[in-house]
Amino acid sequence: MKQLTRLLVFGGILLILFACQAGCTERDGPAKAQHVRTNVEVWQAVSSTMIDEVTLPGVVEPVRTVTVSGEVAGKIMRILVEEGDEVAQGRKLLVVDKEELALMVEQAQARVTELEALLRQTKSGARPEELAQLRAAVDSARSARDLAAGQAKRRKKLFEDGVVSKEMNDTAQTALIAAEKRLEQASESLKLAQKGAREETVQINEARLGAARTAVQLAKKSLEKTEVYSPMAGLVDKKFVEEGELLVPGKKLFRIVTADRVKVVVWAPERVMTKVRTGDSVRLHFDAVPEPVTAPISRIAFAADEATHTFKTEILLENPVEKTASGSGDRKYRVGYIASVSLRVAEVPEAVKVPIEALILQGARFLVYTVKKGPIQTGAGVTDTAAGFTALANDVELGLKNRNSVQVLSGIKPGDLVIVKGMRFVRDGEAVEVVKTHEGSWPW
C-alpha cells in the first residue's frame, strides 16, 4: 500500500512539471519569434537592354585545304619538310629521281633535230649533181625514142611492102611505145626535181616537226615536275610518303592547310537561321583560349545539310603567332579546337530583369521575393515598430533568358530590392535582416 502511494505521488509531481514546461514554452515562444530575422542579400532590379542568345558548339577548321599529289613516276629521293612545318608559297617540298626523264628530253630533242634536217631537204629540192643525172637520163631516153621511132617507121614500110611479117612490125611498134613512155617518165622526174617536193609532202614533214617539238616541251614539263613545290602558304598538316618510295602519278604527297586564318564552323538549326545574318557579331569561348572572342559571321550556307537539316555557318578568325612559355612561337588556334558560339537571336530595350538565382519555382508558378522597409507584423499579430524589412512574395511572368538574367514581364518594376541570397528561408510577410545590398551589373 505504501509503495502504491509513493508511485501516485511521483506521477503527480511529473504531471505538474510537464504542465509548467508547456506553459513556459507557450508564453516564451512568440516573444522569441519576433526577434529572429533571416539574413538576406538584395539587388536592385534594373531596366536595360536584354539580349537573347543561343549557344551552339563549333569546330575550328582551316580556311583552305590543299592536297598535293605526284604528277610523274619515279623514286622519291628527298623530302624537305615534316608535319607541322609552316611553308611559304613556292617552297620546295620533295624531289623525285630525274635521270630517266632527262634522257627522255634528250631523245625528244634529237628527233626534232632530225626532222628539221628532213624538212630543209624537202623544201630545197634536188642537188645540182642529181639534176645533171636527170637531164642525162632525159637525153638518153629521147635518143632511144628517136631510134625506136625510126626503126618502127622502116618496119611499117617493109610490112606494107610484104617484106617482113606482121609480128616483126608489131614488135617495132611496141618498142616505140615503150621508148616514148620512158622519155615521158624521165622528163617528169626532171621537172619534179627542178620544181621541188610537192606541197603535201612539205606539210606532212612540218606537222611531224611540230609534234616532235611538242614532245620536247612535254618531256621538259615532266622533268620540272620531279621537284614538288607548295601551291600556297600554310602548314604541312599531313605527310603521306617517305623517302625511297616509288611515286606514281596521282599519289598523295602532302596535305597543306592555311595557318594565318581559321574558321569556326557551326551547324545552326532553322529557328536560329531566321534571326541571324551575315555580319552579325557572335561571341566565342574556347577551353584552350582564356579570353572570349567577338567576331562577325562571315558566311551562312544557302542550303541546309540533307542529313541534319542544319545550316553551315562560318566565322573567320585571325590566327596570330603567340609566344609560348618556352619563348617559341605558336598559333593561337589549332584545327579541331571546340568553341561555344553564342549567337544573338533577339534584343529587347528597356527590359526589367533580375538574376536567375532569384527565381523560386512553386508549383506551376515562379516567385521572386523583394523586401520593403517599414513596420513588421509578427506571427502573433503584434507590430514591431523597429526599423526593418519585410519579405514580399511576387508572382512574376518571365520573358527572355540569358546566362545570368531573366526578363520579368510583370510582378517586378525597376528599383525593387530583389532578394538574391537567403530567399529560400523566408516566407511572405516575414521579417528579414538585409545584411548586404549589391549594386551594379549582375553577376558581381
C-alpha angles and dihedrals in degrees: 000000000000090000091054090050091052091051092051092050092048091050091051092052091052091051091052092050093050091049092051092049093050091049093050092049092050092050097044098041101079092042092056094043094059091061098047111092127174115240112236139174120220138199128198114245112238138200115226143126112306119208124199115208136184117209118210132173118255136186129217112239133173116264090227134014124194126187111207113211134186119261102187136043121248147096117299105241103177139010111200102187138048134209111286095028116131112225135193122230109277096022115147111249107171142005126214125200106273103183097100093045091049089056090050089055091052092048092050091049091052090054090053091053091050094050093046089058092047092051092050090052092048093051097044096052128209124344122248092257090055091049091052091053091050092050090050089051090053092050092049092048090049092051091048090050093050091049092049091048093053093048092047090051093051093046091051091053091048091048091052089050089050095242097119132035127255091250092059091049092050091050091054092049092049091050089053092052091050092049091051090051093051090050091051092051094048091049091049092050090051092050092050092049091049091047098043131229121331118268091244091058091050091050092050092051091046090052091050090051092049092052091050092051090050089052089055091053092049091049090051091049090052090049090052090052091063084083112063119206133191111261092208144011112270146093129303099241098172137014115202103183142047134213114278096031120128110248122213126188112275097023114137115249109169141355112218124191132188112261107180092064132028135181131223111220119208126181105214127191123239094257089061096042092061090061104043133065138191108279096032113133120245132186120232127197121194127189088215095048117062099209126056117244130220118206138152126256106257101188141009118192116242094215127049123236108270094225103041100022089224127129123243109237122186132200117191118218131187110236109207126184111256128194116250127213090266091055096251123122125250135173116261095229130037127201108265098033112144118230133191103222118200114201120193109232102166141016126195119188121214093016118166107229139178133187115276088233089067093065120102119191111217112177107305096340138074123230131197119193119219130180129233125196118230145070115348126222110220124214090258091056092256119137116233106209094191115113110268147122133266123212114231124195113220126194106222136195112215132217130170122006133201134172097291110011142045129208115241112210095184139001098048129063131193112281097030114135105238120200107236100168127036096018093125091064099052135078131210110283096011124134116255136186114229104214097171138017115202122210135192130026123348128271104044 
